[in-house]
Amino acid sequence: MRAELSVSGTAMSIEGPLLTLRRNANVGLNEAVDIIGHEGTSRLGRIVALDSDTMIVEVLETTVGLDLASVRLRIRGEPIMFQIGPGLLGRVLNGVGRPIDDGPPVGAHEARRIDGVAINPAHRALPRDFIETGVSAIDLMNSLVRGQKLPVFSAGGLPHDQLAIEIATNARLRKDTEGRFSIVFAGIGVSHDTAQAFRNAMEESGALEHTVMFLNLANDSSTQRILTPRFALTAAEYLAFELGHHVLVVITDMTNYCEALREVSASHGEIPSRKGYPGYMYSDLATLYERAGCQKDRKGTVTQLPILTMPADDISHPIPDLTGYITEGQIVLDRGLNLKGIYPPVNVLPSLSRLLEQGIGEGFTHVDHPALAHQLFASYAKASRMRVLASVVGREGLTEIDRRYLDFADHFETHVVNQDAPRTLEESMETGWDSLRLLPQAELTRLKAGQIARYIATREKANGHG
């Protein structure tokens, strides 16, 4: 690291978050700087462009009050670093890692680059084992596996913030012997009311004790918004790979991050790509999502549950589209289910967890969990087709079996997907078996005879239906 260097009297212009200066020092791209105004207040920034004559600094805080004649630049000689330590847990920080909970500064054990260090592919381990979220539609049919990156695709007006809070407060490992579990929660571009709701929920539930929160507010700089997930993931990597914790990172809302990326890209004069987003958005998102994972020589894991709102409910929009290419599935929230009063409104048909088979079954959850999940999915898919047919010919025009599929779909949505309190996996599985009892046993082609006898036929007889 070079010694700090101070530069003054070289500012040429300020346009939005960008400060242009004459270059009279030997600096490099992405070096951290402190911008000091006439009042002596320091603001964080970084060098984002330079040539032989000029350099452009991205101001990561407000530029209000900066005076070109008196502005001074202190060049740190290193990229932006996060002073980090075990005291992070239980703290509430802003988007650039500064405490906003009236507590003291976080005791620093080391300084880490916020852009992280790529995990050597040869050192990556296959994500295994299960994180229980308390949400039946996720735990039962689209299970979250340690080390996975599983986004939630939502839309404007849907209760994704409430879902984020509930997952952050209720998520757990199934066995206390599996290691320490921690949460990193990052709110990007959230309103003051939403940020306060996040804080209150974590404090009242007691979950804040094993959580570190990063809250970037809607009135914060768009350039700061780009850094928030990087600070959060740096904290997660430290907790996981240095302290051995199993860390779940909940980030909401990645759409606000991408909008900030587009805004900053436009201010740089870069050529836009699809819908005005920068052409490098795919690789930029990959630098965030690929920081999830397991390492063969490390005990801890980093699991990501990023939440994004699809503009105009369009799943083919660049943000969900590119996210889907990088991540390992998606949980899709549905406006139609929300209008029915179903909470959480998870549509299990377009939802997918590509690592489902790696984290459930014997030794992980329950030996009959995979078969139950597959049977529920197949039955609900067929029931959805029956609903389309019923909309044409009417319920009376269907066969008796088809009508039982309609009853199954209603029961599945109102009793399995819909819930008013967190459930254990065992409770979620029991609601699933209850729904399948509405169907003829001959239709349960994904279950073995022993499973039908144990969970379907025995209960039917006990209820007087045998």
C-alpha positions in Angstrom: 0.0 0.0 0.0 1.3 3.4 -0.9 1.4 6.3 1.6 -1.6 8.6 1.5 -1.2 11.5 -1.0 -3.0 14.9 -0.8 -4.0 16.8 -3.9 -5.7 20.3 -4.0 -6.5 23.0 -6.4 -7.1 20.6 -9.3 -10.9 20.3 -9.4 -12.4 21.1 -12.8 -16.2 20.2 -12.6 -18.9 18.4 -10.7 -21.6 16.6 -12.6 -24.0 14.6 -10.4 -21.8 12.2 -8.4 -18.7 12.7 -10.6 -15.9 15.0 -9.8 -13.4 15.7 -12.6 -9.9 16.9 -11.6 -6.6 17.6 -13.4 -4.3 14.6 -13.0 -1.1 15.6 -11.2 -0.5 12.4 -9.2 0.3 8.8 -10.0 -3.0 7.0 -9.2 -4.8 3.9 -10.4 -8.3 2.8 -11.2 -10.6 2.0 -8.2 -8.3 3.6 -5.7 -10.2 4.9 -2.7 -10.0 8.7 -2.0 -11.3 11.1 0.6 -12.9 14.3 -0.9 -12.5 17.1 1.6 -14.5 20.3 1.3 -13.9 23.8 2.6 -15.6 22.9 5.9 -13.2 20.0 6.5 -15.8 17.2 6.1 -14.4 14.0 4.5 -16.5 12.1 1.9 -15.6 8.7 0.5 -15.0 8.3 -3.2 -13.1 6.2 -5.7 -11.3 6.8 -9.0 -13.4 5.4 -11.9 -11.7 6.9 -15.0 -8.4 8.6 -15.8 -6.1 9.5 -18.7 -2.9 11.4 -19.0 -4.5 14.8 -18.2 -7.6 14.2 -16.1 -9.1 11.8 -13.5 -12.7 11.3 -12.6 -13.7 10.5 -9.0 -17.1 8.9 -8.1 -18.3 10.6 -4.9 -20.0 7.9 -2.8 -21.8 10.4 -0.6 -23.6 13.7 -1.3 -21.8 16.4 -3.4 -23.9 19.2 -1.8 -21.6 22.0 -0.5 -18.5 21.0 -2.5 -16.7 24.1 -3.8 -14.3 23.5 -6.8 -11.9 26.1 -5.6 -11.3 24.6 -2.2 -12.0 20.9 -2.7 -9.0 18.7 -1.7 -8.4 15.0 -2.5 -6.6 12.6 -0.2 -5.6 9.5 -2.2 -5.4 6.4 0.1 -3.2 4.3 -2.3 -5.5 1.3 -1.9 -9.0 0.2 -3.1 -12.0 0.6 -0.8 -11.5 -1.5 2.3 -13.9 -2.7 5.0 -12.5 -2.7 8.6 -14.1 -5.9 9.9 -14.2 -8.1 13.0 -16.4 -10.5 15.0 -18.2 -7.5 16.6 -20.2 -7.1 13.4 -23.0 -9.3 14.7 -25.8 -7.4 16.3 -24.9 -4.2 14.5 -26.8 -2.0 12.1 -24.6 -0.2 9.5 -25.3 2.1 6.5 -24.6 1.2 2.9 -20.8 1.7 3.3 -20.3 -0.1 6.6 -20.6 2.8 9.1 -22.6 2.2 12.3 -26.1 3.9 12.4 -27.2 2.2 15.6 -25.6 4.7 18.0 -23.0 2.1 18.9 -19.3 2.5 18.8 -17.2 1.7 15.7 -16.9 -2.0 14.9 -13.7 -3.3 16.4 -11.5 -4.1 13.4 -9.4 -7.3 13.3 -8.5 -6.9 9.6 -9.2 -4.8 6.5 -10.7 -6.5 3.5 -11.3 -5.4 -0.1 -15.0 -5.0 -0.7 -14.8 -6.4 -4.2 -13.7 -9.7 -2.7 -11.4 -12.4 -4.0 -12.7 -15.0 -6.5 -13.0 -18.5 -5.1 -10.7 -20.9 -6.9 -13.0 -23.3 -8.8 -10.8 -26.2 -7.7 -11.4 -25.3 -4.1 -15.2 -25.1 -4.4 -17.3 -27.8 -2.8 -20.7 -28.9 -4.0 -23.4 -27.1 -1.9 -25.1 -29.7 0.4 -27.5 -29.7 3.2 -30.6 -27.7 4.0 -31.5 -24.3 5.4 -35.0 -24.2 6.9 -36.7 -20.8 6.1 -40.0 -21.5 7.8 -41.8 -21.0 4.4 -43.5 -24.2 3.2 -43.4 -23.3 -0.5 -39.6 -23.0 -0.2 -38.7 -25.6 2.3 -41.0 -28.3 0.9 -40.7 -27.8 -2.9 -37.8 -25.4 -3.7 -35.4 -26.1 -0.8 -32.6 -23.6 -0.1 -29.3 -25.4 0.1 -26.2 -24.1 2.0 -23.9 -22.4 -0.5 -26.6 -21.9 -3.1 -27.7 -18.6 -4.6 -31.5 -18.7 -5.0 -33.2 -15.4 -6.0 -36.8 -14.4 -5.3 -38.5 -12.8 -8.3 -41.2 -10.5 -7.1 -43.1 -7.4 -8.5 -44.3 -4.0 -7.4 -46.9 -4.3 -4.7 -46.2 -7.9 -3.7 -45.1 -8.6 -0.1 -41.5 -9.4 -0.8 -40.3 -7.1 2.0 -42.4 -8.9 4.5 -41.2 -12.2 3.2 -37.5 -11.0 3.5 -38.1 -10.1 7.1 -39.7 -13.4 8.0 -37.0 -15.5 6.3 -34.3 -13.4 8.1 -35.9 -13.8 11.5 -36.9 -17.5 11.2 -34.2 -19.2 9.0 -32.2 -21.8 10.9 -30.1 -24.9 10.7 -32.0 -28.0 11.6 -29.4 -29.3 14.1 -27.5 -27.2 16.7 -24.5 -29.4 16.1 -24.1 -28.3 12.5 -22.3 -25.0 13.4 -23.1 -21.4 14.1 -25.7 -19.8 11.8 -25.7 -16.0 11.0 -27.6 -13.6 8.8 -26.3 -10.8 6.7 -29.3 -8.5 5.7 -28.8 -5.8 3.1 -31.5 -3.3 2.2 -30.7 -1.4 -1.0 -32.5 1.8 -1.8 -35.2 1.3 0.8 -37.4 4.0 2.3 -37.0 5.2 5.8 -40.2 3.5 6.9 -39.1 0.2 5.4 -35.6 0.4 6.9 -37.1 1.1 10.3 -39.5 -1.9 9.9 -36.6 -4.1 9.1 -34.7 -2.9 12.2 -37.8 -3.3 14.5 -38.5 -6.8 13.3 -35.0 -8.0 13.8 -34.7 -6.4 17.3 -38.1 -7.6 18.5 -37.6 -11.2 17.3 -34.1 -11.4 18.9 -32.6 -12.3 15.5 -30.4 -9.2 15.5 -28.1 -10.9 17.9 -26.9 -13.2 15.1 -27.4 -10.7 12.3 -25.5 -7.8 10.8 -27.7 -5.3 8.8 -26.7 -2.9 6.0 -29.3 -0.3 5.2 -28.9 1.9 2.2 -31.7 4.4 2.1 -33.5 5.7 -1.0 -32.1 9.2 -0.5 -28.5 8.0 -0.4 -26.2 8.4 -3.3 -26.8 6.0 -6.3 -23.1 5.4 -6.3 -23.2 4.3 -2.7 -26.0 1.8 -3.7 -23.6 0.0 -5.9 -21.3 -0.7 -2.9 -23.9 -1.9 -0.4 -24.0 -5.5 -1.5 -20.3 -5.6 -1.7 -19.9 -4.5 1.9 -22.5 -7.0 2.9 -20.9 -9.9 1.1 -17.5 -9.0 2.5 -19.0 -9.3 5.9 -20.5 -12.6 5.0 -17.3 -14.0 3.6 -15.4 -13.0 6.8 -18.0 -14.6 9.1 -18.1 -17.8 6.9 -14.6 -18.4 5.8 -12.7 -16.9 8.8 -15.1 -17.6 11.7 -16.7 -20.8 10.3 -20.3 -19.6 10.4 -23.0 -20.7 8.0 -24.2 -17.4 6.6 -27.5 -16.6 4.8 -27.3 -13.3 2.9 -30.7 -11.7 2.3 -30.5 -8.8 -0.2 -33.5 -6.6 -1.1 -33.9 -5.1 -3.7 -31.5 -6.0 -6.5 -33.6 -4.0 -8.9 -32.6 -0.9 -7.1 -29.0 -1.9 -7.4 -29.4 -2.4 -11.2 -31.1 0.9 -11.6 -28.2 2.6 -9.8 -25.8 0.8 -12.1 -27.7 2.1 -15.1 -27.7 5.7 -13.7 -24.0 5.7 -12.9 -23.2 4.1 -16.3 -25.1 6.8 -18.0 -23.3 9.5 -16.0 -20.0 8.0 -17.3 -21.2 8.4 -20.9 -21.1 4.6 -21.5 -23.0 3.1 -24.4 -26.2 1.5 -23.1 -27.4 -2.0 -23.9 -30.9 -3.6 -23.4 -33.4 -1.1 -21.9 -30.5 1.3 -21.2 -28.6 -1.0 -18.8 -24.9 -1.3 -19.3 -23.6 -4.1 -21.5 -21.5 -5.4 -18.6 -24.4 -5.8 -16.2 -24.2 -9.6 -16.6 -20.6 -9.8 -15.5 -21.2 -7.2 -12.8 -24.1 -9.2 -11.3 -21.9 -12.3 -11.5 -19.2 -10.7 -9.3 -21.9 -10.5 -6.6 -23.8 -13.8 -7.0 -20.7 -15.9 -7.5 -19.5 -14.9 -4.0 -21.9 -17.5 -2.6 -20.6 -21.0 -2.1 -18.7 -23.6 -0.1 -14.9 -24.2 0.0 -13.4 -27.6 0.5 -10.9 -26.4 3.1 -13.2 -24.1 5.0 -16.0 -25.0 7.5 -18.4 -22.1 6.8 -20.7 -21.4 3.8 -22.2 -18.3 2.2 -25.8 -18.7 0.9 -27.5 -15.9 -1.0 -31.2 -15.1 -1.2 -31.4 -12.0 -3.3 -34.8 -10.4 -3.9 -35.7 -8.4 -7.0 -38.8 -6.8 -8.3 -39.5 -7.5 -12.0 -40.3 -4.2 -13.8 -43.8 -4.5 -15.3 -44.1 -8.1 -14.0 -41.9 -9.1 -16.9 -39.8 -12.1 -16.1 -37.9 -11.6 -19.4 -36.7 -8.2 -18.3 -32.9 -7.9 -18.3 -32.6 -7.9 -14.5 -34.5 -11.3 -13.8 -33.3 -12.7 -17.1 -29.6 -12.2 -16.4 -30.0 -13.2 -12.7 -31.6 -16.5 -13.8 -28.6 -17.3 -16.0 -26.2 -16.8 -13.1 -28.1 -18.3 -10.1 -29.3 -21.8 -9.3 -33.1 -21.4 -9.7 -35.7 -18.8 -8.6 -38.7 -18.4 -6.3 -41.5 -16.6 -8.2 -44.1 -14.5 -6.4 -47.4 -14.4 -8.2 -49.8 -11.4 -8.4 -52.8 -13.7 -9.0 -52.2 -15.7 -5.7 -51.7 -12.4 -3.9 -55.1 -11.2 -5.1 -56.6 -14.4 -3.7 -55.2 -13.5 -0.3 -52.6 -16.3 -0.4 -49.4 -15.4 1.6 -46.7 -15.8 0.7 -47.9 -15.8 -2.9 -45.3 -18.3 -4.2 -46.2 -19.8 -7.6 -44.4 -23.2 -7.3 -44.7 -24.0 -11.1 -42.3 -21.5 -12.5 -40.2 -21.7 -9.3 -37.2 -23.9 -9.2 -34.3 -24.9 -7.0 -31.7 -26.5 -9.1 -29.8 -27.9 -6.1 -32.9 -29.3 -4.5 -31.7 -32.9 -4.7 -28.3 -32.0 -3.1 -29.8 -30.8 0.1 -32.9 -32.9 0.9 -33.7 -36.6 1.6 -32.1 -39.1 3.8 -29.3 -37.6 6.0 -30.4 -34.1 5.3 -34.1 -33.6 5.8 -36.4 -36.6 5.6 -36.2 -39.8 3.6 -39.6 -39.2 2.0 -39.2 -35.5 1.4 -38.0 -35.8 -2.3 -40.9 -38.0 -3.3 -43.5 -35.8 -1.6 -42.1 -32.7 -3.3 -42.1 -34.3 -6.7 -45.7 -35.6 -6.3 -47.0 -32.3 -5.1 -45.4 -30.5 -8.1 -46.7 -33.1 -10.6 -50.2 -33.0 -9.1 -50.4 -29.2 -9.0 -49.2 -29.0 -12.6 -52.0 -31.3 -13.7 -54.5 -29.4 -11.6 -53.5 -26.2 -13.2 -54.3 -27.7 -16.6 -57.7 -28.9 -15.3 -58.4 -25.3 -14.2 -57.8 -24.1 -17.8 -60.2 -26.9 -19.1 -62.8 -26.0 -16.5 -62.7 -22.4 -17.6 -63.9 -23.6 -21.0 -66.3 -26.5 -20.3 -67.2 -25.7 -16.7 -66.7 -27.8 -13.6 -69.8 -29.9 -14.5 -68.1 -30.9 -17.8 -65.2 -32.5 -16.1 -64.8 -36.1 -14.9 -64.9 -37.0 -11.2 -61.1 -37.3 -11.1 -60.6 -34.0 -12.8 -62.9 -32.3 -10.2 -60.8 -33.9 -7.4 -57.8 -32.2 -9.0 -59.5 -28.9 -8.8 -60.2 -29.5 -5.1 -56.6 -30.5 -4.6 -55.3 -27.2 -6.2 -57.5 -25.1 -3.9 -56.5 -27.0 -0.8 -52.8 -26.9 -1.9 -52.9 -23.1 -2.3 -54.9 -22.4 0.9 -53.2 -24.9 3.2 -49.7 -25.6 1.9 -48.6 -22.4 0.2 -50.7 -20.1 2.4 -49.5 -19.8 6.0 -49.9 -17.3 8.8 -46.9 -18.5 10.9 -43.5 -20.1 10.3 -43.6 -23.9 10.0 -41.0 -26.5 10.7 -40.3 -28.9 7.8 -42.3 -31.6 9.5 -45.3 -29.3 9.7 -44.9 -28.4 6.0 -44.7 -32.1 5.0 -47.9 -32.9 7.0 -49.8 -30.2 5.1 -48.5 -31.7 1.9 -49.7 -35.2 2.7 -53.1 -33.7 3.7 -53.5 -32.2 0.2 -52.5 -35.4 -1.5 -55.2 -37.4 0.3 -57.8 -35.5 -1.8 -56.6 -37.4 -4.9 -57.2 -41.1 -5.8 -54.3 -43.3 -4.8 -53.9 -44.4 -8.4 -53.0 -40.9 -9.3 -50.0 -40.7 -6.9 -47.5 -42.1 -9.4 -44.5 -40.4 -7.9 -44.9 -42.2 -4.5 -43.9 -45.7 -3.6 -46.5 -48.2 -2.4 -45.0 -48.0 1.1 -45.3 -44.2 1.2 -48.9 -44.4 0.1 -49.6 -47.0 2.8 -47.8 -45.0 5.5 -49.1 -41.5 4.8 -52.2 -41.8 2.6 -54.1 -45.0 3.2 -53.5 -45.2 6.9 -54.7 -41.7 7.5 -57.7 -42.2 5.3 -58.8 -45.2 7.3 -58.2 -43.3 10.6 -60.5 -40.6 9.3 -63.2 -43.1 8.2 -62.5 -42.9 4.5 -61.1 -46.4 4.1 
